[in-house]
């Protein structure tokens, strides 16, 4: 069975990827006793995803899968985009990021609140990249709702009116941007 490194410390992300890619053995950075942070300094999800996959592959001498994802708000030209996790600085709390977005959007209504979650997953081996993109469309809710999930889940509202944080893990994982990207990657592999 082929072994592939998943360039993440996030066990939830690893679990989600393992549920889809069942015919390979996936190893996390933790499994390999690696404590590596790749600087996400590219200006696209694709750029950051490729950079992480290549750098981790070179460290481990193994094929690697990496992803980059974020929230894109249409009214703000897809901001915060690649800066989703750090637009308020590296040490900001998620609750503060959610509040900042809600405050910035307080006067926007209906279609003006359109947003999407984007994920790009990249496979890297021997100098070759294969990337796939997944998206989930929705809008920014008027206020946080739900107790499940993490990150922007309480303020990201799907077309059915529920936020990601109001869904069970199984419901969210069945439609997530990461799942869509990984499934596309799987068909390309």
C-alpha positions, 0 to 999 in steps of 0.5 A, a space after each residue: 500500500 502506497 504511503 503518502 504524507 498529509 502536510 497537516 497537524 490538524 487531526 480533523 483534517 487528516 481524519 476527513 482525508 482518510 475517509 475519502 482516500 482509503 486505498 493509500 496509507 496516510 501519515 501525518 506530520 505527527 506520525 513522522 515526529 515532524 514539527 514543521 510550519 511552512 510559511 504560507 506567503 503565496 497570494 493564491 490557495 494554489 500557491 500555498 498548497 503547492 509550496 506546502 506539499 513540495 517542502 514537506 515532500 522534500 523533508 520526508 522524501 515521500 509523496 505529500 498532500 497539502 491543502 490551503 483553504 479560506 473564506 472568500 466574500 464576494 462584496 470584498 473581492 474575495 477577501 479575506 481569501 488566503 489571509 483568512 486565518 491571519 487578517 487580524 494578525 497571527 495571534 488573533 482569536 477566531 471569535 475576533 475574526 468572526 466579529 470583525 467580518 460581521 462588523 465589516 458587513 453590518 450594512 450589507 443585505 441579501 445578495 451582498 452577503 454572498 461568500 464561499 469556502 474554497 479549498 485547494 488540495 495538492 499532491 506532490 511527488 518527484 517534481 510533479 504537482 496535481 492540484 484540485 479545487 473545491 468550493 461551497 457557496 453560501 453567505 455570511 449570516 447576520 450573527 453566529 449560529 450553532 455550536 458545532 464545527 470551528 473557524 468561520 462555521 458559525 457565520 457561514 450560512 448555506 443555501 438551505 439557511 443553516 450555518 456549517 456550525 448547525 450541521 453534524 460533522 457527518 453532514 458538514 463533511 459530506 458537502 465541505 469544500 475540502 471533501 470536494 477538492 479531495 474527491 476531485 484530486 482522487 479522480 486525477 490520481 
